[in-house]
Amino acid sequence: MADSQLQSALAHWAPRLIANGIPLTDFQDVTGTLASWNDWCKAWVARGDVHDALGETDLAAGHRLSAGEHFSRAAVCHHFAKFVFVDDLDQMRWAHMKAVASRAKALPLIDPPGERVEIPYMGTTLKGELRKPAGSVRPPVLVMCMGLDSCKEEMDAYERNFLERGIATLAFDGPGQGEAEYEFPIRGDYEVPVKAVFDWLETRSDIDHGRAALWGVSLGGYYAPRAAAFEKRARACIALSGPYNMGANWDGLPELTRRAFQVRAKCATPEEGRKVAHTLSLEGLASKITCPLFIVAGKQDRIIPWQDAERLAREAGGPVEMLMVEDGNHVVNNRAYRYRTQTADWMAAQLGLPKR
């Protein structure tokens, strides 16, 4: 019998793992052997190592594209090993660094290839991955804001739809996320790191920074519209299942999510975490979002209430498109086909690209 934390992880995130690159049989094999959450991280690292070894074999044989696919799959396995595994920080970081290493090996091999980039921020850098559509010349770019427990190594499945439509993608780890989580705590004023990203884009001659937009998933579905309220260089914004006020949702969050937030906000107690969560709010700011906004939410979301999306839609100051999926869970990962291509088509239109 699985313990309560493991049961919670499976109940809340199983569709996400499958939708974002974990093969169904891998999911069944790995989770079928587990009885305790304490075993989660090592089990997923072991499965990631299987894919990493396949990548090394294909790379040695000169099958670069196949190797890139294996390395990307390894990165996703390692990422999900660590994503909310915050009660053993050493083990979590070990798994995380394996995810970063696997994805770094994949980037030059996948199609289209990616580039690991470093964005100046507060005396150091934020790490990101920039991918450009094949054959593109100064394409528009989508700045991708991560959630509480996502990071750039998980984004391949999301990036694909935008790249296929001629949009470059820049997934980056901001404060409290991915490679930045060890140095920078979660911050509600996410417009600060986003400004740094948009400033950096202006240094790139291979990107049309005049056609830049924002996208955010889960807690990133708060970060992206929050940034759009201030960052007027953003031409459009997509928000996926983001909270309106994270603190207002605190008591209804899964235990693993509350604990991950507390750790990544660098708070000593749950009550301190709750106070920080209340600083992640769109109160008085939603009306300042004047760029086109596409909001996606699921009526069966058990993490962020769907009413938060409706409130954002009512209060936003610019044009809004709302997609509420009646049988959708958090980020509608159980019905990804209901929104991923649709939002990509919408974003292509906002950035002046032809239909494909």
Sequence and secondary structure as in RCSB ss.txt:
>XXXX:A:sequence
MADSQLQSALAHWAPRLIANGIPLTDFQDVTGTLASWNDWCKAWVARGDVHDALGETDLAAGHRLSAGEHFSRAA
VCHHFAKFVFVDDLDQMRWAHMKAVASRAKALPLIDPPGERVEIPYMGTTLKGELRKPAGSVRPPVLVMCMGLDS
CKEEMDAYERNFLERGIATLAFDGPGQGEAEYEFPIRGDYEVPVKAVFDWLETRSDIDHGRAALWGVSLGGYYAP
RAAAFEKRARACIALSGPYNMGANWDGLPELTRRAFQVRAKCATPEEGRKVAHTLSLEGLASKITCPLFIVAGKQ
DRIIPWQDAERLAREAGGPVEMLMVEDGNHVVNNRAYRYRTQTADWMAAQLGLPKR
>XXXX:A:secstr
   HHHHHHHHHHHHHHHHTT  HHHHHHHHHT S GGGHHHHHHHHHHHHHHHHHHHHHTT HHHHHHHHHHHH
HHHHHHHTT TTSHHHHHHHHHHHHHHHHHHTTTSSS EEEEEEEETTEEEEEEEE  TT SS  EEEEE  SS 
 GGGTHHHHHHHHHTT EEEEE  TTSGGGTTTS   S THHHHHHHHHHHTT TTS GGGEEEEEETTHHHHHH
HHHHH TTEEEEEEES  SBTGGGGGGS HHHHHHHHHHTT SSHHHHHHHHTTSB TTTGGG  S EEEEEETT
 SSS HHHHHHHHHH SS EEEEEETT  GGGGGGGGGTHHHHHHHHHHHTT    
